[in-house]
Amino acid sequence: MSFKFEPAAFIPFRDTEAIERVIAIKREDIEQHSNPDFRIKVYPDADLEPMWINDMFQRIRMAAEEGRQLVMIMPNPWPSYATVAALINKHRINCRHLHTFNMDEYADQDGNIAPLSWEYGFNHAFMKHFIANIDPELRPPESQIHLMTNETLPDYGKRMADLGGADISYSGPGWSGHLAFIEPDAPEFAAASLEEWKTLGPRICTLGPLTIAQNSLHGCFGASGNLCAVPPKAATIGPAEVVGAKFRIDQHAITVGGSFQSWQRLTTRLVLHVPVTPLVPESILQTLRTDVWVSETAAANIEPRWDLGY
């Protein structure tokens, strides 16, 4: 017996036909895409974090050895930044050539960006886990560590553009399909067309319910589901900075506490295989030169698991 209903109104992407189509994509077919520059590859779950660490370090090392500037859009801070710093120290890589741009940071209800001293903030974590762990004589100059603040946000995109744009942008989709904190349902990113949306730069935006719920499970908030711990707004780069990057790496590997359960299993398929739309912001990567790394868990077939309950 069938039971038909409309998706809840707060869900940004509600095209049920497209959703059913991507749900049907099997593990063995998920790597297929019509754009040869959009390269999807599935890897064992345990491989992805070391791959990200190695890629970041090797780009920094090679640029230093070649004497060229390197501009990086950095993903949400995670403790393994310390491993990248340890490799820089071990190999004595001077990072005077490096410019880092954090992709986002929390803000309060009035759009005030969280201060560097706030221990739950991305800027704080980035400085703590990455910059502070690089030997002082090897660190990039302070003027080349570009953090999102109330003062820097107005010309954040211009700073990046003046450097020639990012050489590499790292990302991973949120539950809503967001890229950085480019939310599909944020009024601040409303646009008349896809082409207009792609030109939008850094700004304060409103976080959607899915993002707040997802981030309430982050370790810094006790992996607790405390929705009130997550600020209601954020500063973020825009689609323009992602489009303007020379290359992109996108990782899909989030599970619930290392289990088989993963909201990213559907989000990954939406990002990789629905028609490009601001309602799934990361889908823009389908049109760009991007390497997509997908874990086996995220790539697994979507099918009922009655053994896990209702």
Secondary structure by P-SEA (a helix, b strand, c coil): cbbbbbccccccccaaaaaaaaaacccccccccccccbbbbbccccaaaaaaaaaaaaaaaaaaaacbbbbbbccccccaaaaaaaaaaaaccccccbbbbccccccccccccccccccccaaaaaaaccccccccccccccccccccccccccaaaaaaaaaccccbbbbbbccccccccccccccccccccaaaaaaccbbbbbbcaaaaaaacccccccccccccccccbbbbbcaaaaaaccbbbbbccccccccccccaaaaaaaacccccccccccccccccbbbbbbcccccccccccccccc
